Structure formats: structure tokens, C-alpha cells
Amino acid sequence: MRNRYKSETHMHQAESIFKLKPEGKKFQEIAQIMGMTSSNVQQTYYRECRLRELFFYSPFAEYLPTRLKNAIRRCLGEAAFADPEKFNKPEIISTLRIFPGVGDKSLHLLAEALTEAGYESFDLEKVKEGMFGNKNLPQGLSQ
């Protein structure tokens, strides 16, 4: 359950909805079965479809938290997920670092995800040293 669902319950709901829809059930019928509103069932189904498609073409994306996935998508584009080896390059890290909402914590999560997925990772302190000439960030750039 890698950062994809809020809880085990949400995971089971999404999987059940994803299995019931191809059986020909309508969103309203699934909503009654699941005890949800039909709009929530529809949103869950389409989100699950979108995520499964992304993970099929870019398996690395499954290792990332949603907030970081969204930041990468907005900052570097959807195609960035197809080549995770590029995420350890200093220019990519610095591009992500200046994106709003991406700080040291997010970059540490990215480094951990690269390692977990079996790709070469990076040492954030060394990257910052290369970006700024020393380990100390200028005021306002640390989170």
C-alpha cells in the first residue's frame, strides 16, 4: 500500500469498485453495495483507472507520495515518470527544489523512492553543496 491510499479500508474500497465496474454494474448499484454516494464511487473508479494506467507505463510512480507525484507532473511533465534515472541529476533536483511545496522532506522521499525501486539515488546534502557552494542554504530556501 505504497502511499497510494489513505488506509486499508480505502484500498479495499477502490479495488472492489474497480472490480465491480467491468462486471457491468452501474455507479449507482456499486454505491448501494459499498454504502457510498454514486459520485464518490465514480471519482474513486476514475482515479483508480488513472493511477493504474500511470503505474503500468511508469512503475516508479507507485513509490512516490501523491503530493510529490503531482509536483513532478506539474514541474517536469508526465513523461518524467518514464525515465526515473534522471531524478538523481542535480539539475532536475534543483528544478524540483524551487517548485512551490517541494522542500527537503519531499526530496528525501524522492531519494528513498529511487532506492526502494532499485534506481541510483542521490545525497541531498551533496546536491545542495553543489548548488550553493556549501551546505548552508540561503535564508528562505530551507523548509
HUHUPE-V22275 format. One record per pair of residues at least 12 apart in sequence whose ideal C-beta (glycine too) atoms are under 10 Angstrom apart, sorted by the first residue. I is the first residue (numbers start at 1). J is the second residue. D is the distance in whole Angstrom. If there is no record, write none. Layout:
BEGIN
<<I;J;D> <I;J;D>>
END
This chain:
BEGIN
<<2;55;10> <2;61;10> <2;62;6> <2;63;6> <2;64;8> <2;65;9> <2;113;9> <2;116;8> <2;117;10> <3;62;8> <3;63;8> <3;64;7> <3;65;4> <3;66;7> <3;67;9> <3;68;9> <3;69;9> <3;109;9> <3;113;9> <4;47;10> <4;48;9> <4;51;7> <4;55;9> <4;61;10> <4;62;7> <4;63;10> <4;64;10> <4;65;9> <4;66;8> <4;69;10> <5;48;10> <5;51;10> <5;66;10> <6;66;10> <10;44;8> <12;34;10> <13;34;6> <13;35;9> <13;36;7> <13;40;9> <13;41;9> <13;44;7> <13;48;10> <14;44;5> <14;45;8> <14;47;8> <14;48;5> <14;51;9> <14;52;10> <15;44;10> <15;48;8> <16;30;8> <16;33;8> <16;34;7> <16;41;10> <16;44;9> <17;30;6> <17;31;9> <17;33;9> <17;34;7> <17;36;8> <17;40;9> <17;41;6> <17;42;9> <17;43;10> <17;44;5> <17;45;5> <17;46;10> <17;47;10> <17;48;7> <18;44;8> <18;45;6> <18;47;10> <18;48;5> <18;49;7> <18;51;10> <18;52;8> <20;33;7> <20;34;8> <20;41;9> <20;45;9> <21;41;9> <21;42;9> <21;44;10> <21;45;6> <21;46;10> <21;48;9> <21;49;9> <25;41;10> <26;38;8> <26;41;9> <27;39;8> <27;40;9> <27;41;5> <27;42;5> <27;43;10> <27;44;10> <27;45;7> <28;41;8> <28;42;10> <29;41;9> <30;42;9> <30;44;9> <30;45;8> <51;66;9> <51;69;9> <54;69;8> <54;73;9> <54;78;8> <54;81;7> <55;81;9> <57;78;9> <57;79;10> <57;81;8> <57;82;7> <58;78;8> <58;79;9> <58;80;9> <58;81;3> <58;82;5> <58;83;9> <58;84;8> <59;81;9> <59;82;10> <59;84;9> <59;117;8> <60;80;10> <60;81;6> <60;82;9> <60;83;9> <60;84;4> <60;85;9> <60;87;8> <60;113;7> <60;114;8> <60;116;10> <60;117;5> <60;118;9> <60;119;7> <61;73;9> <61;78;9> <61;80;10> <61;81;5> <61;82;9> <61;84;9> <61;113;9> <61;117;10> <62;81;10> <62;113;9> <62;117;8> <63;84;9> <63;109;9> <63;110;9> <63;112;8> <63;113;4> <63;114;8> <63;115;9> <63;116;5> <63;117;5> <63;118;10> <63;119;9> <64;81;9> <64;84;10> <64;87;10> <64;106;9> <64;109;7> <64;110;7> <64;112;10> <64;113;5> <64;114;10> <64;117;9> <65;105;10> <65;106;8> <65;109;6> <65;110;9> <65;113;8> <67;101;7> <67;102;9> <67;105;10> <67;106;7> <67;109;9> <68;96;9> <68;101;9> <68;102;7> <68;105;10> <68;106;5> <68;107;9> <68;109;6> <68;110;6> <68;113;8> <69;81;8> <69;113;10> <70;101;9> <71;96;7> <71;99;6> <71;100;8> <71;101;6> <71;102;5> <71;106;7> <71;110;10> <72;87;8> <72;92;9> <72;95;10> <72;96;7> <72;99;9> <72;102;9> <72;106;10> <72;110;8> <74;99;7> <74;100;9> <74;101;10> <75;92;9> <75;95;6> <75;96;6> <75;97;10> <75;98;9> <75;99;4> <75;100;9> <75;101;10> <75;102;8> <76;92;7> <76;95;7> <76;96;7> <76;99;9> <80;92;8> <80;96;10> <84;110;10> <84;113;8> <84;114;7> <84;117;7> <84;118;9> <84;119;5> <84;120;9> <85;114;9> <85;119;6> <85;120;7> <86;119;10> <87;107;10> <87;110;6> <87;111;9> <87;113;8> <87;114;6> <87;119;8> <87;120;9> <87;121;9> <87;122;8> <88;110;9> <88;111;8> <88;114;6> <88;119;7> <88;120;5> <88;121;6> <88;122;4> <88;123;10> <88;127;9> <89;122;8> <89;127;9> <90;122;8> <90;126;9> <90;127;5> <90;128;9> <90;130;6> <90;131;7> <91;127;10> <91;131;9> <92;110;10> <92;122;10> <92;127;10> <93;107;6> <93;110;8> <93;111;9> <93;122;7> <93;124;8> <93;127;5> <93;128;9> <93;130;9> <93;131;8> <94;107;10> <94;127;8> <94;128;9> <94;130;9> <94;131;5> <94;132;10> <96;110;7> <97;124;9> <97;127;8> <97;128;8> <97;131;8> <97;137;9> <97;141;8> <97;143;10> <98;131;10> <98;141;8> <101;143;9> <102;143;8> <103;141;9> <103;142;7> <103;143;3> <104;124;6> <104;125;9> <104;128;8> <104;137;9> <104;141;10> <104;142;7> <104;143;6> <105;143;7> <106;143;8> <107;122;8> <107;124;5> <107;127;8> <107;128;9> <107;143;10> <108;124;6> <110;122;8> <110;124;9> <111;123;8> <111;124;6> <111;127;9> <128;141;9> <128;142;9>>
END
